[in-house]
Amino acid sequence: MMMDYPFDKKREKTIEAGTKLLLAPGISQVYYGDESGRSLDIEGAQGDATLRSFMNWEDIQNNPKTKEVLVHFQKLGKFRSNHPAIGAGKHTQITASPYVFSRTFTKDYFKDNVIVGLDLNAGKKEISVGTIFKDGDAVLDAYSNTKSVVKNGKVSFDTPFTILLVEKE
């Protein structure tokens, strides 16, 4: 079934859309305004003309929800940019619920390994790192900028977020 509209045309799931877009394997493109939940419901505009409406600069400056969406896109975008494994790596599911996966990328002498946890509980959380990191490795959750150390094949974080972007420190 071919859709003739964006995933989140009504901008009701901008955090989810950003997560799916920026953590997807392959190439990812953020279109002008995706990162701020810019409205796609433009009076008189049809088709892709809605994608060329004015940017919501005032909303970015004054609306806390819009700022939250923008920060989310920025964190994921930076993580993706810093880790080729996100777009080009081998995907391995570690656990199904909560959804935790690794992406690994190796080319010549370059190696990049990351772990992503989604739909986690806010507050204290512990996830398995599989074979990606070893006991004693210092790691960082790039989403919350919180550090941890791998112990018994797991890492623990206490953050208000439901997402982890784990990289070796």
Salt bridges, closest charged atoms under 4 A:
GLU16 OE2 - LYS20 NZ 2.70
ASP34 OD1 - ARG11 NH2 3.22
ASP48 OD1 - ARG52 NH2 3.41
GLU68 OE2 - LYS65 NZ 3.89
ASP112 OD1 - HIS83 ND1 2.76
GLU126 OE1 - LYS154 NZ 3.67
ASP137 OD1 - LYS168 NZ 3.69
GLU167 OE1 - HIS83 NE2 2.48
GLU169 OE2 - LYS147 NZ 3.04
